[in-house]
């Protein structure tokens, strides 16, 4: 079931997607409604499951994690997906896991310090998981766009 949102909801969401820490009073001023209206609408969006939380965007490079890689995972059998994912979720360097169609059964995003760290994660953690047949790695050279979907 889909939830219909209006222009005010769209404006509120757009402001929060750009700055999740923006105060409701500041949002209210920009949208032209009361802060109580923003509060009520946000509660409705949360209750409807549209807003599921807020996150911080971290610059991992400033923390010494300069390498982003994507990993295509070939499964021995698709029925092993749940077991493999349970193990993958335990690896802290994996930040995103997708069940996909096409060539790979699973597609991952990994954040590492450098290529040596990536090799360690691949060899010592990921490729030892039962049910993974093999992997294919893509190293990101630059992130040119990172944004939410604006409605």
Long-range contacts (C-beta under 8 A, 24 or more apart in sequence): 3-48, 3-49, 3-50, 5-45, 5-50, 5-151, 8-33, 8-37, 8-41, 9-41, 9-45, 10-151, 12-38, 12-41, 12-42, 12-45, 13-45, 13-50, 13-51, 13-151, 14-150, 14-151, 16-51, 16-54, 17-148, 17-150, 20-54, 20-55, 20-56, 21-54, 57-146, 60-111, 64-113, 65-111, 65-112, 65-113, 66-113, 66-114, 67-111, 67-112, 67-113, 67-114, 67-115, 67-117, 67-118, 67-139, 67-140, 68-109, 68-110, 68-111, 68-112, 68-139, 68-140, 68-143, 69-109, 69-110, 69-112, 69-118, 69-137, 69-138, 69-139, 69-140, 70-107, 70-108, 70-109, 70-110, 70-137, 70-138, 70-140, 71-107, 71-108, 71-109, 71-110, 71-122, 71-126, 71-135, 71-136, 71-137, 71-138, 72-103, 72-104, 72-106, 72-107, 72-135, 72-136, 72-137, 72-138, 73-104, 73-105, 73-106, 73-107, 73-108, 73-126, 73-132, 73-135, 74-103, 74-104, 74-105, 74-132, 74-133, 74-134, 74-135, 74-136, 75-105, 75-106, 75-131, 75-132, 75-133, 76-131, 76-132, 76-133, 77-131, 78-105, 80-130, 80-131, 81-105, 81-106, 83-130, 83-131, 84-129, 84-130, 84-131, 84-132, 87-129, 87-130, 88-126, 88-129, 91-121, 91-125, 91-126, 93-117, 93-121, 93-125, 104-136, 115-139
